[in-house]
Amino acid sequence: MLTHRKADHVRVVLGGDVEGSHRFWDDIQLWHTALPEVDFAEVDPSVTFFGKRLKAPLVITGMTGGYPGATTINENLARAAAEVGVGMGVGSERAAIVKGQFPESYSCVARYPVPLKFANIGAPQIIPQREGEKVLGVDEARAAMQLIGADLLAIHLNFLQEMVQPEGDRRARGALDAIGALAAQMPVLVKETGAGLSRPVAEKLQARHVVAFDVSGTGGTSFAAVEHHRAKAAGAEREARLGRTFWEWGIPAPVSLRELAPLGVPLIASGGVRSGLDIARAVALGATAAGMAGGVLKAASTGYEPTVNELRHLVHEFRTAMFLTGSRTVADLQTARYSITGLTRQWLPP
Ligand SMILES: Cc1cc2nc3c(=O)[nH]c(=O)nc-3n(C[C@H](O)[C@H](O)[C@H](O)COP(=O)(O)O)c2cc1C
């Protein structure tokens, strides 16, 4: 079941028509600097995230694992991430940890010197969903980290997705305490899955030892859309309709980033990042790194060469944005001038 679901997600996303309709990152306009007073060759896009040096502020966020086809995808991503010097996460590891399903589809990542790696489990899996069901605790979370040699454990919040999934896990009570119990034992990053994090949610988590966040806001892959397609194919009318209704639900990624920036912890900005210019917009707004999932999936499922090419294009675009804002370092870019326009501006609290 789980194996089918993970394969379905990749297939549905590759099939298209799963994105939000508004590109919120396009509402962030970086100001052009006509006189950069820096040579393009001098522009240094490297950053430090959680003590690890990345050659550019980019993390490929968790997508897959747990079925045979996922090995190729994760291997292409890991090899390319190691070559270009960016971070990477894997998809939810429950299948491998609890059911022993295809652990090599995750552990293949450990073979490459990826500078920063994120293990992944879901918040619904750390609280009991059904009578007698085994939840993932400290031992399982440690096993998930060990399987890929992770630096941090990413715990995803995906209750929108669970509502639209015909077989979804809908118990959420107690997740905060359960996350806190894990975060007291290991470095935990909490991420959304395309519906964004607000400041009150992040503050509660920060008070429970969570050390970093990935905003994963609205504007890119919509899991309401992904599950809409799956529900429709399964003849689950109620969920198919719910997925349509909630297709655009969530906090736009740049708005979520602005919400969390004052917390002063490392932040990944993901949700609709599709170019190196989007990465620069995210950094200017306060992200430590940008995160990308759906935008690299096609290349990753095609082969290593397309994947490494895509990452190189992204870094070149990012360096160009640095040059054109007169930023020699990423710290300079963090002080670049920008305007917030359109729908994103309307979203921001006064
Ligand atoms: C095919 C696919 C599978 C995903 N599976 C997971 C997952 O298992 N765990 C997780 O935390 N996020 C998962 N995500 C969510 C991404 O990490 C990311 O938060 C989200 O897709 C928004 O980024 P994007 O617009 O760049 O795709 C998945 C995304 C995709 C496209």
The ligand as a Tripos MOL2 file, in Angstrom:
@<TRIPOS>MOLECULE
LIG
   31    33     1     0     0
SMALL
NO_CHARGES

@<TRIPOS>ATOM
      1 C1          6.9020   13.4230   -5.5130 C.3       1 LIG1
      2 C2          7.0080   14.1440   -4.2000 C.ar      1 LIG1
      3 C3          7.0360   13.4150   -3.0210 C.ar      1 LIG1
      4 C4          7.1810   14.0560   -1.7820 C.ar      1 LIG1
      5 N1          7.2860   13.3070   -0.6360 N.ar      1 LIG1
      6 C5          7.6020   13.9200    0.5350 C.ar      1 LIG1
      7 C6          7.9150   13.1590    1.7020 C.ar      1 LIG1
      8 O1          7.8940   11.9210    1.6960 O.2       1 LIG1
      9 N2          8.2530   13.8390    2.8340 N.ar      1 LIG1
     10 C7          8.2950   15.2160    2.8710 C.ar      1 LIG1
     11 O2          8.6380   15.8010    3.8960 O.2       1 LIG1
     12 N3          7.9750   15.9610    1.7950 N.ar      1 LIG1
     13 C8          7.6430   15.3520    0.6240 C.ar      1 LIG1
     14 N4          7.3920   16.1160   -0.4840 N.ar      1 LIG1
     15 C9          7.2580   17.5840   -0.3420 C.3       1 LIG1
     16 C10         8.4820   18.3700   -0.7490 C.3       1 LIG1
     17 O3          9.5940   18.1030    0.0920 O.3       1 LIG1
     18 C11         8.2080   19.9020   -0.7220 C.3       1 LIG1
     19 O4          7.9800   20.3090    0.6040 O.3       1 LIG1
     20 C12         7.0120   20.3140   -1.5710 C.3       1 LIG1
     21 O5          6.8940   19.5060   -2.7260 O.3       1 LIG1
     22 C13         7.0740   21.7740   -2.0190 C.3       1 LIG1
     23 O6          8.2060   22.0390   -2.8200 O.3       1 LIG1
     24 P1          8.1450   22.1500   -4.4310 P.3       1 LIG1
     25 O7          7.1060   23.1670   -4.7820 O.co2     1 LIG1
     26 O8          9.5260   22.5220   -4.8460 O.co2     1 LIG1
     27 O9          7.7600   20.7840   -4.9430 O.co2     1 LIG1
     28 C14         7.2450   15.4730   -1.7330 C.ar      1 LIG1
     29 C15         7.2120   16.2100   -2.9370 C.ar      1 LIG1
     30 C16         7.0990   15.5750   -4.1510 C.ar      1 LIG1
     31 C17         7.0800   16.4130   -5.4020 C.3       1 LIG1
@<TRIPOS>BOND
     1     1     2 1
     2     2     3 ar
     3     2    30 ar
     4     3     4 ar
     5     4     5 ar
     6     4    28 ar
     7     5     6 ar
     8     6     7 ar
     9     6    13 1
    10     7     8 2
    11     7     9 ar
    12     9    10 ar
    13    10    11 2
    14    10    12 ar
    15    12    13 ar
    16    13    14 ar
    17    14    15 1
    18    14    28 ar
    19    15    16 1
    20    16    17 1
    21    16    18 1
    22    18    19 1
    23    18    20 1
    24    20    21 1
    25    20    22 1
    26    22    23 1
    27    23    24 1
    28    24    25 2
    29    24    26 1
    30    24    27 1
    31    28    29 ar
    32    29    30 ar
    33    30    31 1
@<TRIPOS>SUBSTRUCTURE
     1 LIG1         1 GROUP 0 **** ****
